[in-house]
Amino acid sequence: MALADILVIEDNLELSAVIRDFLEAEGYSVASASSAEEGLELLDSQAVKLLLLDIMLPGIDGFAVCRLAREKFNLPILIMSARHGDDNKIIGLELGADDYLEKPFTIQLLIAKVKAHMRRSYEMNDNRQLLTDGNLLVNRSSMQVFLSEAPVSVTMKEYELLVLLLNNRGKALRKEWLFQQVWGADSFSEPSTLTVHINKLREKIELNPKQPKRIVTVWGVGYKYEAV
């Protein structure tokens, strides 16, 4: 999955280019889209940290993009719009935006707001983004797993399962609950899928997967993560 710090969805190509140039000068990687559809596609394909979103887009408007992005992604959303007034600000914020910047604005103000949201959402949370147990480390910010400082390749479902177990370490978790949390109640996957993923995780993080010390089976219930 490609990675961009910031996605700019703005149909004014000249303004989009200016914003991109200034953000890149501040050291951010930037992806840009000129329509809602293109922007949503990029959001699905890239790990974006912050969304800069225009409202008056051709086709799907920015408010709809804001709602869709908030439903799927946990990232700061900053609306920048020529629509002034409290009503538009309230709509944007209620749809999940974190900030609303009226056009025209100065680039300096935009950069300051971007830095503030990035600092608040990521830098201040870095420590809380790390889950550790002995030589195992999970970085929730980058969604990476390390064992003895070496990266461990895990699938998204294995990653979600591991985070869930680590966040509930010491607790016996029912198989049904684990399956519903990771795959969802409406999933077409078989419950046995959970067992397959547990076994794969054990192969990747246990010293002896056949005698697991971290992810232990609680017979008749499910699984429990034991700190080592």
Salt bridges, closest charged atoms under 4 A:
ASP5 OD1 - LYS49 NZ 3.85
GLU10 OE1 - LYS103 NZ 2.77
GLU24 OE2 - ARG20 NE 3.16
GLU26 OE1 - LYS115 NZ 2.99
ASP44 OD1 - LYS72 NZ 2.74
ASP54 OD1 - LYS103 NZ 3.12
GLU71 OE2 - ARG67 NH1 3.44
ASP98 OD2 - ARG70 NH2 2.95
ASP99 OD2 - LYS113 NZ 3.04
ASP99 OD2 - HIS117 NE2 3.09
GLU102 OE1 - HIS84 ND1 3.88
GLU102 OE2 - LYS89 NZ 3.50
ASP133 OD2 - ARG214 NE 3.13
GLU158 OE1 - LYS204 NZ 2.67
GLU160 OE1 - LYS157 NZ 3.89
GLU176 OE1 - ARG174 NE 3.68
GLU226 OE2 - LYS224 NZ 3.15
